[in-house]
Amino acid sequence: MIDIHCHLLPAVDDGPGTVEQTIEMARRAVEEGVTAIVVTPHAFHPQFETEDLNVQEAAATLQNVLHQEGIELDIYSGQEIRVFGDLVQALGTRHLFRSRDSCVWRSCTGVRRRRSAFSCWVTLRPCRVPK
């Protein structure tokens, strides 16, 4: 089973606060049959400061930690992008990663105008989902 939306990175947004909590969450996921997780820290969310986060680097670091702990869980990088009225314009001013083995999770929380949300869904295209 692949979890395509998980806040597993330690001390980032509303995920676990420590590496130890991340390790425990990863162990529990494996016990439940999860074989891969796409970590999805928030992007463009006013409550969380993740603008300077290198998601791919953080995911690679987490993968190394899990390997050292003997936890057989594949980690992929993604982002939960908050959809808002000026998202398309904001994408031009902020780096969002693109990679063949990454994906993007989009959140429509707080969208008040359907036209803006539709515009964002048409403009954003997901990356390839891991096998």
Buried (B, 14 or more C-beta within 10 A) or exposed (E): EBBBEBBBBBEBBEBBEEBEBBBEBBBEBBEEEBEBBBBBBBBBBEEBEBEEBEBBEBBEBBBEBBEEEEBEBBBBBBBBBBBBBEBBEBBEEEEBBEEEBBBBBBBBEEBEEEEBBEBBEEEBEEBEBBE
